[in-house]
Amino acid sequence: MKKQVFKVIAKVNKVVFPSFTKKQLDISKASKFQLAIIGWRAFVTMNAID
């Protein structure tokens, strides 16, 4: 059940949040908000594939 919820959230994240890797964002120059988005996407991805 938990895994399915995270898979749905991951799909929503893919549509809603921008992909910083495609924009070639430098992590050292990222704002706090961008770092929060990166962290959130990583958290959801790890729980979706776990």
N, CA and C atoms as a LAMMPS dump frame, in Angstrom:
ITEM: TIMESTEP
0
ITEM: NUMBER OF ATOMS
150
ITEM: BOX BOUNDS ff ff ff
-5.0000000000000000e+02 5.0000000000000000e+02
-5.0000000000000000e+02 5.0000000000000000e+02
-5.0000000000000000e+02 5.0000000000000000e+02
ITEM: ATOMS id mol type element x y z
1 1 1 N 0.825 -1.192 0
2 1 2 C 0 0 0
3 1 3 C 0.871 1.258 0
4 2 1 N 1.858 1.301 0.913
5 2 2 C 2.731 2.462 1.008
6 2 3 C 3.508 2.675 -0.291
7 3 1 N 3.973 1.57 -0.864
8 3 2 C 4.752 1.641 -2.098
9 3 3 C 3.904 2.202 -3.243
10 4 1 N 2.647 1.813 -3.312
11 4 2 C 1.75 2.29 -4.359
12 4 3 C 1.503 3.788 -4.231
13 5 1 N 1.364 4.262 -3.002
14 5 2 C 1.155 5.692 -2.767
15 5 3 C 2.367 6.482 -3.249
16 6 1 N 3.553 6.001 -2.93
17 6 2 C 4.76 6.698 -3.366
18 6 3 C 4.928 6.647 -4.883
19 7 1 N 4.48 5.591 -5.529
20 7 2 C 4.549 5.528 -6.991
21 7 3 C 3.646 6.586 -7.612
22 8 1 N 2.473 6.788 -7.034
23 8 2 C 1.551 7.821 -7.526
24 8 3 C 2.147 9.203 -7.298
25 9 1 N 2.71 9.422 -6.114
26 9 2 C 3.342 10.709 -5.813
27 9 3 C 4.511 10.961 -6.757
28 10 1 N 5.273 9.93 -7.091
29 10 2 C 6.404 10.078 -8.01
30 10 3 C 5.93 10.516 -9.388
31 11 1 N 4.814 9.97 -9.847
32 11 2 C 4.277 10.373 -11.146
33 11 3 C 3.808 11.821 -11.12
34 12 1 N 3.195 12.223 -10.018
35 12 2 C 2.749 13.618 -9.871
36 12 3 C 3.961 14.549 -9.838
37 13 1 N 5 14.157 -9.099
38 13 2 C 6.22 14.961 -9.035
39 13 3 C 6.825 15.164 -10.416
40 14 1 N 6.795 14.125 -11.222
41 14 2 C 7.394 14.203 -12.56
42 14 3 C 6.688 15.252 -13.421
43 15 1 N 5.385 15.399 -13.208
44 15 2 C 4.606 16.366 -13.986
45 15 3 C 4.728 17.777 -13.398
46 16 1 N 4.68 17.877 -12.071
47 16 2 C 4.596 19.177 -11.405
48 16 3 C 5.945 19.868 -11.265
49 17 1 N 6.941 19.14 -10.774
50 17 2 C 8.229 19.748 -10.483
51 17 3 C 9.162 19.676 -11.685
52 18 1 N 9.999 20.704 -11.858
53 18 2 C 10.935 20.699 -12.982
54 18 3 C 12.061 19.695 -12.78
55 19 1 N 12.631 19.249 -13.88
56 19 2 C 13.785 18.362 -13.831
57 19 3 C 15.04 19.224 -13.894
58 20 1 N 15.746 19.273 -12.788
59 20 2 C 16.941 20.109 -12.736
60 20 3 C 18.112 19.489 -13.48
61 21 1 N 18.084 18.172 -13.699
62 21 2 C 19.168 17.556 -14.456
63 21 3 C 19.081 17.935 -15.926
64 22 1 N 17.873 18.087 -16.437
65 22 2 C 17.728 18.504 -17.83
66 22 3 C 18.143 19.958 -18.015
67 23 1 N 17.997 20.755 -16.958
68 23 2 C 18.403 22.162 -17.017
69 23 3 C 19.869 22.351 -16.662
70 24 1 N 20.542 21.243 -16.335
71 24 2 C 21.953 21.236 -15.961
72 24 3 C 22.241 22.212 -14.822
73 25 1 N 21.426 22.104 -13.768
74 25 2 C 21.581 22.936 -12.592
75 25 3 C 22.81 22.512 -11.799
76 26 1 N 23.61 23.484 -11.413
77 26 2 C 24.767 23.221 -10.559
78 26 3 C 24.28 23.212 -9.114
79 27 1 N 24.458 22.087 -8.43
80 27 2 C 23.948 21.915 -7.069
81 27 3 C 24.536 22.96 -6.12
82 28 1 N 25.779 23.333 -6.324
83 28 2 C 26.407 24.302 -5.422
84 28 3 C 25.797 25.699 -5.573
85 29 1 N 25.129 25.954 -6.686
86 29 2 C 24.513 27.261 -6.913
87 29 3 C 22.986 27.219 -6.769
88 30 1 N 22.443 26.089 -6.345
89 30 2 C 21.002 25.942 -6.212
90 30 3 C 20.494 26.692 -4.985
91 31 1 N 19.266 27.225 -5.109
92 31 2 C 18.651 27.913 -3.978
93 31 3 C 18.127 26.882 -2.98
94 32 1 N 17.729 27.361 -1.815
95 32 2 C 17.19 26.465 -0.782
96 32 3 C 15.931 25.767 -1.287
97 33 1 N 15.109 26.488 -2.023
98 33 2 C 13.873 25.911 -2.561
99 33 3 C 14.184 24.801 -3.559
100 34 1 N 15.15 25.028 -4.429
101 34 2 C 15.545 24.006 -5.398
102 34 3 C 16.129 22.78 -4.698
103 35 1 N 16.902 22.991 -3.649
104 35 2 C 17.456 21.871 -2.891
105 35 3 C 16.345 21.087 -2.194
106 36 1 N 15.325 21.801 -1.721
107 36 2 C 14.192 21.122 -1.087
108 36 3 C 13.448 20.252 -2.093
109 37 1 N 13.265 20.75 -3.308
110 37 2 C 12.601 19.966 -4.354
111 37 3 C 13.432 18.735 -4.7
112 38 1 N 14.732 18.904 -4.821
113 38 2 C 15.622 17.772 -5.13
114 38 3 C 15.54 16.724 -4.023
115 39 1 N 15.565 17.17 -2.786
116 39 2 C 15.47 16.259 -1.652
117 39 3 C 14.143 15.528 -1.609
118 40 1 N 13.054 16.249 -1.856
119 40 2 C 11.726 15.641 -1.858
120 40 3 C 11.623 14.583 -2.953
121 41 1 N 12.089 14.914 -4.158
122 41 2 C 12.018 13.958 -5.261
123 41 3 C 12.868 12.718 -4.974
124 42 1 N 14.015 12.91 -4.352
125 42 2 C 14.873 11.768 -4.004
126 42 3 C 14.191 10.891 -2.952
127 43 1 N 13.585 11.51 -1.95
128 43 2 C 12.882 10.77 -0.898
129 43 3 C 11.742 9.938 -1.473
130 44 1 N 10.952 10.551 -2.344
131 44 2 C 9.824 9.843 -2.943
132 44 3 C 10.316 8.722 -3.84
133 45 1 N 11.351 8.969 -4.618
134 45 2 C 11.877 7.949 -5.517
135 45 3 C 12.423 6.752 -4.736
136 46 1 N 13.145 7.018 -3.657
137 46 2 C 13.697 5.918 -2.869
138 46 3 C 12.593 5.072 -2.25
139 47 1 N 11.527 5.696 -1.824
140 47 2 C 10.423 4.935 -1.23
141 47 3 C 9.572 4.231 -2.288
142 48 1 N 9.521 4.766 -3.486
143 48 2 C 8.725 4.151 -4.549
144 48 3 C 9.398 2.89 -5.093
145 49 1 N 10.735 2.862 -5.127
146 49 2 C 11.42 1.702 -5.691
147 49 3 C 11.902 0.735 -4.629
148 50 1 N 11.765 1.084 -3.373
149 50 2 C 12.242 0.218 -2.286
150 50 3 C 11.428 -1.034 -2.162
